[in-house]
């Protein structure tokens, strides 16, 4: 079986993150903007893992930019496609 033929079922938390990114209309959104859209102050480690999973599977794009932040980077996310999502 080709891995590209696989679909994934999202948890409720992952679905909420994806919806926040998808509603940005193809505009990149920061982690802070995503947290705000889902009613949180900051994203948890679990949220970041879900974002990475969505990016690895081609559902969203993850952009990394150097910035004056504790990590040294700012991350932005952009919606690509729901093609790999099992509804």
N, C-alpha and C positions, 0 to 999 in steps of 0.2 A: 504494500500500500504506500502510495506517495504521501509524505507528510503534508504537502500542500493541499491535499484533498480532505484533510481533517478539519473538523469544526470544533469549536469549544463552547461549553455551556458556562455562562458567567454567573458568579455569585451576585447576591443583591448589592454588596459593596462595590464590586467591579462594575456592575451595570450603572450604578449611580455616578461613578467616576467617568465612565464612557459617555454618559448623557451630558455631563457638564462640559466635556470637551466637544462633543458633537454639536451642541447648541451654540458654540462659538462661531459657527458658519465658516469653517476652514481657516479661521484666524488662529495663530498660535496663542496658547494660554499658559500662564505660569502656574507653578504649584500653589502659590498664594491665591490666585484667581480661582483655581479648581476648588481649593479648600473653602473659599468664600461661597462658591456656588452650591456646595453640598452642606453648608451650615457648620463648618468646622473652623477653628482658629488656624490649625496647621494640619498637614497630612501625616498620618501615622506611617510607621515602617511597613505595615501591611498594605496600606494604600500605595506606597511607592513600589512595592513588589507587584501589585496588580498593574500599575502603569507600565512597569518593565515587561510584564507578561503580554500586555496588549501591544506594546511596541514590537516585541520579538515576533509576534504572530501577524504583524502587518496591519493591525486594526487602527493603530495610531502611529504618528511619527514623533520621535523624541529628538529635540534639538538641545545641544549643550553649548553654552556661551560662557566665556570667562567673565567673572563679575566679582565685585567686592562683597562677597558673602562668606559665611563661615566655611563652606566647602570649596570656595574659589570659583564656583560655577553657578550659573542660573540655567534652569531647565525649563523648556517650553514644549508643549504638546499640541499636536494638530490631528484632527480626525481624518482618516483615510477612507475606510470602508467597513461595513458590517458583514461583508461576504463570508468571513470565517466564523461568524457568531451563530450558534445554534439557538433558535428562538423557542 
